Amino acid sequence: MPNHKSALHAIAPLAIVLSLGLSACGSGEEPDAKPTPSAATNRAGETDKPGQRQADTDSPKSEGGARSAGQPATGVVKEDEGSVTYDVTARKVDTGTEEEAQRLVQDKEAAKGMVLAVAHVEYTHKSGPALTDSSDVGDSTTLWADGKRGTVLLFAPDDNAGCEDPYKIDSWQQGESHTLCESFLVPADAKTVEVHWSEEDGEPFVWKFRRD
């Protein structure tokens, strides 16, 4: 098994600025419309439409977006024990050599010009039930290189420095953080890599790193 501590090189983080587009819409009510006696009234004095009150209390999916180095994203994951809110932070991406990638795969031809890239992501349990089994929080983590999704590397070595084995985390309490790693193959000549993480059916949060 190769020694990843000597073969992997840290990638320096590149901060990105996130622009958010905001839009507003009218209530759609007629100017002379009057509330009926049975209608509920909100704080602004406008009449609630049927089902509006319930919809307002539902937690919307996060819109995702770019994150700068060290900036966490917050999302909810449906674990076996219940819904858990996590802070998620991509800390770094380590890359190896083409020779190393060739040793890790059976299809040598398909891996030509590719290198191993390992995303280190820290997850902090913010709220929700304590976990008694392995978490699903890392299942949606992907790695992109120069705008193209990397190839997930199954059965990759799990002895990278700073990476924890998710199957050895017997319990996960509120306030605890764990760093889980995901391995991918990306083009050796890629200039930038991005770590993507998202809630189920949500838009991805993106941490961008530039290779030295």
N, C-alpha and C positions, 0 to 999 in steps of 0.2 A: 504494500500500500504506500503511495507517495507521501512524502512529508509536506503537507500543505503550508506549514508555517514558513518554510523557506521558499516555496514555489509560488505562493500567492502574494500579490502586491495590492496594497490598499489604493482605493480610488478616492481622490479628493472631491469633497462635495461642491456642487455648484448651485448657488442660490438662484431661485427663480421667482419672478414677481407674478402674482396671481391677480388677474383682472376679473371682477365679478360684474355681470350685467344685471341691473335691477329694472323691473318693470312694474307698473301700477295699472290697475283696472278699476272701472267704475262699478257701482253697486248694481246698475241695471234697473233700478226702480224708477217708476214714473214720478215726476215732481209732486203730483197731488196725492200720491198713494198714502193711505193712513193705516196704521196697524190695527188689527182686530183686537178685541179685548182679550182673546186667548193667546195672542202672540207674545213670545218672550222678547224682551228688549235688551240689546247689548249696551255696553258702556257709552258708545257714541250716540245712543238713542235710535239706532237703526233696527229694523225688525229682522230677527233671525229667520232664515228660511228653514223649512223642515229638514232635519238631519245636519244642519250647519254646525250646531253646538257640538255634536259628537265628532264631526270631522275635524273641528279645530283642536280637539284634545288628542287626536291621533299623532303619533310621532312620525314626521316625514322622513323619507330616506335622505341621507346626506347628499349634497350636490357634488362632492368630491372636489378636485382641483389640485393645483400645485402646492407643494410644501417646501420650505427652505430647509437647509441642513439643521437637524436637531429639532425641527418643529413637528409636534405630534398631530395626528388626526384622531378624531374620536368617532367610534362606530359601535354598533350593536351586533352581536353574533348570537345566533340561536344555538346554544349548547344543549347537551342532553339534560342538564340540570335546570335549564331555563335560559332566558335572555340575559346576556352579560354585556356590559358596556366596557370597552377597552380604549385606552390611549395607544396609538400605534405610531412608531417612529422608525423609519429606515435609517440605520446608523452608518452603514458602509456597504460597499461591494468589493469583494476580493476577486482577482482574476489570476489564472494560471497561464501555462504555456500550451502551445499546440501539441507538443510531445506528450504532455500530461493528459490532455484530452484524448489523444489516441489510445493511451493505456486504459482509459476508463470506459471505452465503448467497444462493442463488438463490430459494428459497421464502420470500419476505418474510412471507407470512401466518403460516407455521408458526413463524417466529422472533420474532413479536410478543411483547413483554414479556420477552424473553430477553436475556442478556448473555454475552459471551465470558468464560470462566474458564479460566485456565492453571495447571495443577498443576506445581510445580517439585519434582522428586524426585531426591535424590542416591543413587547406587548405588556401593558400594565392593566391589571384588573381594577377597574374603577368602581363598578357597582354591579349588583346582581348576586346570585347564589355562588357559593364556593364550589369549585370543580372537584370532582372525585375521580375523574378519568381524564384521558388526553383531550386537549382542546382542538376545536376546528378553526381557530382564529387565523391560522396561517394558510388555510386551504385556498384562499383567493389571491395569494401573493404571486405576482408574476414579474418577470424581468424583461425589459425591452432594450434593444440596442439600435441606435440610430433610427428609431421609429418603427422597428420591426420586433415582433415578439420572439424572445429566445425559446429554445427547445428545452423543456424540462428534462432533467437528467435523473431518472429513477434509479434507486439503489446506489446513489452517490455516497462516497465516504462521509461519515458523520463525525469525524474526529477533528474538524477545523477548529482552531483556537477561538474561543468565545462563543461557540455554538452549543446549545443544550439539546439533549435528546428529548423530544416532546413526549415520548412514551415512558420516560422515567420520571415525569412530573406527576406524582401520585395525587397531589392536591394543589389547588391554586386558590389562595385566599384574596380577599379585597386588599388592595394596596401592594400586592406582590407583582414584580416584573420578571419576565423571562425573555431571553434572546433566542429566537428560533431562526434557523437558516434554511434557505431554499437554493438548490443548485440547478444551473442552466448551462446550455452551450450557446455561445454568441460568437459572431464573427470576430476574428482576431484583430481586424483593422477598424473596429468600431471606435468612434470618437467619444461617444457619450452612452451611458446606460441609465435606464430609469427603473426604479422599483415602483410597482403599482400594487395597491391594496384597496379593496372595496368591501362594503357590506353586501349582503345578498341582494342582487338586482339593483344595487346602487352604482353611482358613478365612481370611478377610481380616484383615489388620492395618488399623487405622483411626486416622487423624490428623484431629482435628476442629479447625476454624478458625471463628472468629466474625467476621462482617463488621462493619466500623466504621460 
